[in-house]
Amino acid sequence: METRGADPGGADTSGAESRSRVADGVRLVVRALVYVVVGGVALVVIATVGSVLGPMFALDIATPAMAAWWTVFTAVAVQGIPFLLLGTVVSAAIGAFVPERVFRRVLPKNPALAVPVAGAAGAVLPGCECASVPVADSLMRRGVAPAAALAFLLSAPAINPVVLVATSIAFPGNPAMVGARLVASLATAVVMGWLWVRFGREEWLPTRRTPDVGAGAATGGWRGFRDGLQHDFLHAGGFLVLGAAAAATFNILVPRSLLDVFTGSPWLSVLLLAVLAVVLCVCSEADAFVAASLTGFSPTARLAFMVVGPMVDLKLIALQAGTFGRAFAVRFSAVTWVVAVVSSGVVGWWLL
């Protein structure tokens, strides 16, 4: 009698290939973590040493103003780097291992009801603002209502746990600032989703494409995690450095008499920092530390800086224009800015 069953040699070969793929994935993840962790530690060490030696060096070769600039710059950078690292790790994991179909399954069919659910999902599914635009585009291509996808686009980088913890560290002893940021940001995302349900038009968005399953699979898994982690950390880290430098320059160069014109008026100070948030393009994991350094402004104005920044800045406008078209980016960004400023003002007056 012939023995029936699988070929033992084939089973061994299949098992070896499977183990080889797992080993390759583990090596990729370990290598990515080593690169990012070592790079982050090196940045912290350099910034810390620089914060100690920089002011003394600056005092020897220039003026006390340069020493003050260096102190503010290193303080913002050193505080923001650990949260930036944590945020990019979580964001890369979400992008690599959480399929978009999960969102479609949990969202209600009614767009008006799906908007607050999608907005609240941003509190448990963190992601940086740079990654939120392609994620929203992918959700729309997979059948998620545009209003819900746009609400998630705005809320995910603004109210995720990493951002809220960073805010609590940047504003120690002031939990009201954390709550105000959560409420104002979530309100802005939900209102924008509902405005799209009421006034949005399909022609403002590009023609939806059928997703390429093979291409999507190629960017997931451990390799996708490694690539996303490296890209997000380097990309967002650059914006953190620029934001810290801009904040330090702003504190040193802008005359106090000019600031008094704005700080003397609650609404003018809110509008100034709301515009500054658009220009600075600070990553949401680190913007709380920049806002905390702007001590001459009211808490409501600094709240506006943190609410507007993750939702409307120059890099996001460019990303939205490239993904959804210029007509959409202009309309959506302008209305989002107005809603975010009003929401910050109302919530700041209520809680702060």
TASULZI-V22413 format. One record per residue. BURIAL is + if it has 24 or more other ideal C-beta (glycine too) atoms within 12 Angstrom, else -. Layout:
burial
BURIAL
BURIAL
This chain:
burial
-
-
-
-
-
-
-
-
-
-
-
-
-
-
-
-
-
-
-
-
-
-
-
-
-
-
-
+
+
-
-
+
+
-
-
+
+
-
-
+
-
-
+
+
-
-
+
-
-
+
+
-
-
+
+
-
-
+
-
-
-
-
-
-
-
-
+
-
+
+
+
+
+
+
+
+
+
+
+
+
+
+
+
+
+
+
+
+
+
+
+
+
+
+
+
+
-
+
+
+
-
-
+
+
-
-
+
-
-
-
+
-
-
+
+
+
+
+
+
+
+
+
+
+
+
+
+
+
+
+
+
+
+
+
+
+
+
+
+
+
+
+
-
+
+
+
+
+
+
+
+
+
+
+
+
+
+
+
+
+
+
+
+
+
+
+
+
+
+
+
+
-
-
-
-
-
+
+
-
+
+
+
+
+
+
+
+
+
+
+
+
+
+
+
+
+
+
-
-
+
-
-
-
-
+
-
-
-
-
-
-
-
-
-
-
-
-
-
+
+
+
+
+
+
+
+
+
+
+
+
+
+
+
+
+
+
+
-
+
+
+
+
+
+
+
+
+
+
+
+
+
+
-
-
-
-
-
-
+
-
-
+
+
-
-
-
-
+
+
+
+
+
+
+
+
+
+
+
+
+
+
+
+
+
+
+
+
+
+
+
+
+
+
+
-
+
+
+
+
+
+
+
+
+
+
+
+
+
+
+
+
+
+
+
+
+
+
-
+
+
-
-
+
+
-
-
-
+
+
-
+
+
+
-
+
+
+
+
+
+
+
+
+
+
+
+
+
+
-
-
+
+
